[in-house]
Amino acid sequence: MHLRTTKRVRQEIKLYEPIGSDRDGNEISLMDILSSDEDEVLDTVVLNMDRSLLKDRFHCLSPREQTVLELRFGLGDHEKLTQRQIGRHLGISRSYVSRIEKRALGKLLHEMGPS
């Protein structure tokens, strides 16, 4: 039984266990080789999940609030715009865009808060 256990352990590889060293003598682990500075795939997946969750909560917003947030934060197929640009696009003042944005974010925060 002990022989089977040690055989299985020999085949296991730990991500942070040293596997060698670089030119400067620093230890290198498998995780150093596999990971990148920016875990782009994970970041993309998390971002898409967050956007999906956010879009599911948009039902609590008025159409104008939805439009302001989509334009402000580049949601959907929109590019990010400043409050001034959104105001010109909608024919309202920048300060009114700011108030709409603040109210909409408050509603989303309340909607996404702990249940």
Buried (B, 14 or more C-beta within 10 A) or exposed (E): EEEEEEEEEEEEEEEEEEBEEEEEEEEEBBEBEEEEEEEEEEEEEEEEEEEEEBEEBBEEBEEEBBBBBBBBBEBEEEEEBEBEBBBBEBEBEEEBBBEBBEBBBEBBEEBEEEE
